[in-house]
């Protein structure tokens, strides 16, 4: 009798241990699946200045689809932000905007503080030595932004700016093309576009080199500014990469192919529509 009871007890104990092990395994598996799901979602951290309208800017609320800036009470909006949202959705990740000074964008990418640069950045040969770039997501011509009603408002050629005080943003090809103007008074490069707009309005400079969307944005935001465009024979000489804009990623990143696939799904009409909306929605105060 005792042997039977002992045997029954041993069998019961074995069954309990087996069920407990199964429960632990199933529980662990569930947690593992949850963790894997969380990791798969992840974040897509994008660096931009939030000061280059209509490509990107900062504002006080989430109107017109603006995204909260990481670690800040401000929100980022603009063409770059809309493109970043589409890429993040395509990657199945949560978009995080990291406001970063222009000179700090590539270092931030290289140090893994961000996953990509989507900041109106051109894929120049110099930058390609440091990072990879996606296919282009926008292309534009260079223009000059001047004071409306001023001496240079009716300029037709870049050579009409002979003797003018001209500048552009620091560490951009915009600044280097100023040398194509004969006898120009090339002023020190400035950190950002808001600073150049202030300098233009105050008369410190006569104009600054920019891309067409920013020029349209400048004159739309402030009637004191005017964008001057040039025809093919009288405009700045640039390469295709200089006037194109692409997404920057680390050299060892596997995102390039995925990003290109997502960008390929955005038609030219849709890109134009996004830019038109960005120009229309830019904060008027950002001048």
BELZI-V690583 format. One record per residue. N is the residue number from 1. RES is the residue in one small letter. OMEGA is omega in radians with two decimals (NA if undefined). Layout:
BEGIN
N|RES|OMEGA + N|RES|OMEGA
END
This chain:
BEGIN
1|x|3.13 + 2|x|3.14 + 3|x|3.13 + 4|x|3.12 + 5|x|3.13 + 6|x|-3.14 + 7|x|3.12 + 8|x|3.12 + 9|x|-3.14 + 10|x|3.14 + 11|x|3.12 + 12|x|3.14 + 13|x|3.12 + 14|x|3.14 + 15|x|3.14 + 16|x|3.13 + 17|x|3.14 + 18|x|3.14 + 19|x|3.12 + 20|x|3.14 + 21|x|3.12 + 22|x|3.13 + 23|x|3.13 + 24|x|-3.13 + 25|x|-3.13 + 26|x|-3.14 + 27|x|3.13 + 28|x|-3.14 + 29|x|3.14 + 30|x|3.12 + 31|x|-3.13 + 32|x|3.13 + 33|x|3.13 + 34|x|-3.13 + 35|x|3.14 + 36|x|3.14 + 37|x|3.12 + 38|x|-3.12 + 39|x|-3.13 + 40|x|3.11 + 41|x|3.05 + 42|x|3.13 + 43|x|3.07 + 44|x|-3.06 + 45|x|-3.08 + 46|x|3.11 + 47|x|3.05 + 48|x|-3.08 + 49|x|-3.00 + 50|x|3.13 + 51|x|-3.08 + 52|x|-3.14 + 53|x|0.13 + 54|x|3.14 + 55|x|3.07 + 56|x|3.13 + 57|x|3.07 + 58|x|3.12 + 59|x|-3.00 + 60|x|-3.13 + 61|x|-3.09 + 62|x|-3.14 + 63|x|3.13 + 64|x|3.04 + 65|x|3.13 + 66|x|-3.10 + 67|x|-3.12 + 68|x|3.10 + 69|x|-3.08 + 70|x|3.10 + 71|x|-3.09 + 72|x|3.07 + 73|x|-3.12 + 74|x|3.12 + 75|x|3.13 + 76|x|3.09 + 77|x|3.09 + 78|x|-3.09 + 79|x|-3.13 + 80|x|-3.12 + 81|x|3.12 + 82|x|3.08 + 83|x|3.13 + 84|x|3.12 + 85|x|3.13 + 86|x|3.14 + 87|x|3.13 + 88|x|3.11 + 89|x|3.13 + 90|x|3.12 + 91|x|-3.10 + 92|x|-3.09 + 93|x|3.10 + 94|x|-3.14 + 95|x|3.05 + 96|x|3.13 + 97|x|3.13 + 98|x|-3.13 + 99|x|-3.03 + 100|x|3.08 + 101|x|-3.08 + 102|x|-3.11 + 103|x|-3.10 + 104|x|-3.06 + 105|x|-3.13 + 106|x|3.06 + 107|x|3.12 + 108|x|3.11 + 109|x|-3.11 + 110|x|-3.13 + 111|x|3.07 + 112|x|3.06 + 113|x|3.06 + 114|x|3.14 + 115|x|-3.11 + 116|x|3.02 + 117|x|3.05 + 118|x|-2.92 + 119|x|-3.11 + 120|x|-3.07 + 121|x|3.12 + 122|x|-3.13 + 123|x|-3.11 + 124|x|3.14 + 125|x|-3.13 + 126|x|-3.13 + 127|x|3.14 + 128|x|3.08 + 129|x|-3.08 + 130|x|-3.08 + 131|x|3.04 + 132|x|3.08 + 133|x|3.06 + 134|x|2.96 + 135|x|-3.11 + 136|x|3.04 + 137|x|3.01 + 138|x|3.09 + 139|x|-3.07 + 140|x|3.08 + 141|x|3.07 + 142|x|3.11 + 143|x|3.03 + 144|x|3.07 + 145|x|-3.08 + 146|x|3.11 + 147|x|-3.14 + 148|x|-3.11 + 149|x|-3.11 + 150|x|-3.06 + 151|x|-2.98 + 152|x|-3.05 + 153|x|-3.14 + 154|x|3.13 + 155|x|-3.13 + 156|x|-3.08 + 157|x|3.09 + 158|x|3.14 + 159|x|3.06 + 160|x|3.13 + 161|x|3.06 + 162|x|3.14 + 163|x|-3.13 + 164|x|3.10 + 165|x|-3.02 + 166|x|3.08 + 167|x|3.08 + 168|x|-3.09 + 169|x|3.13 + 170|x|3.09 + 171|x|3.01 + 172|x|3.11 + 173|x|3.08 + 174|x|-3.08 + 175|x|-3.10 + 176|x|-3.10 + 177|x|3.11 + 178|x|-3.13 + 179|x|3.12 + 180|x|3.12 + 181|x|-3.10 + 182|x|3.08 + 183|x|3.10 + 184|x|3.04 + 185|x|-3.07 + 186|x|-3.12 + 187|x|3.13 + 188|x|3.12 + 189|x|-3.12 + 190|x|-3.02 + 191|x|-3.05 + 192|x|-3.08 + 193|x|3.05 + 194|x|3.12 + 195|x|3.13 + 196|x|3.12 + 197|x|3.10 + 198|x|3.14 + 199|x|3.13 + 200|x|-3.11 + 201|x|-3.11 + 202|x|3.10 + 203|x|3.11 + 204|x|3.07 + 205|x|3.09 + 206|x|-3.14 + 207|x|3.04 + 208|x|-3.14 + 209|x|-3.14 + 210|x|3.03 + 211|x|-3.01 + 212|x|-3.14 + 213|x|3.12 + 214|x|3.10 + 215|x|3.08 + 216|x|3.14 + 217|x|-3.10 + 218|x|-3.11 + 219|x|3.08 + 220|x|-3.11 + 221|x|-3.07 + 222|x|-3.10 + 223|x|3.12 + 224|x|-3.13 + 225|x|3.10 + 226|x|3.09 + 227|x|3.10 + 228|x|3.11 + 229|x|-3.10 + 230|x|3.09 + 231|x|-3.03 + 232|x|-3.08 + 233|x|-3.03 + 234|x|-3.10 + 235|x|3.09 + 236|x|3.08 + 237|x|-3.11 + 238|x|3.04 + 239|x|3.13 + 240|x|-3.13 + 241|x|-3.13 + 242|x|-3.06 + 243|x|3.08 + 244|x|3.13 + 245|x|-3.09 + 246|x|3.12 + 247|x|3.11 + 248|x|3.09 + 249|x|3.12 + 250|x|-3.12 + 251|x|-3.12 + 252|x|-3.10 + 253|x|3.08 + 254|x|-3.09 + 255|x|-3.02 + 256|x|-3.11 + 257|x|-3.12 + 258|x|-3.14 + 259|x|3.12 + 260|x|3.12 + 261|x|3.14 + 262|x|3.14 + 263|x|-3.14 + 264|x|-3.14 + 265|x|3.10 + 266|x|-3.07 + 267|x|3.12 + 268|x|3.11 + 269|x|3.14 + 270|x|3.12 + 271|x|3.11 + 272|x|3.13 + 273|x|3.12 + 274|x|3.14 + 275|x|3.11 + 276|x|3.13 + 277|x|3.13 + 278|x|3.12 + 279|x|-3.12 + 280|x|-3.03 + 281|x|-3.09 + 282|x|3.11 + 283|x|-3.13 + 284|x|-3.10 + 285|x|-3.10 + 286|x|-3.11 + 287|x|NA
END
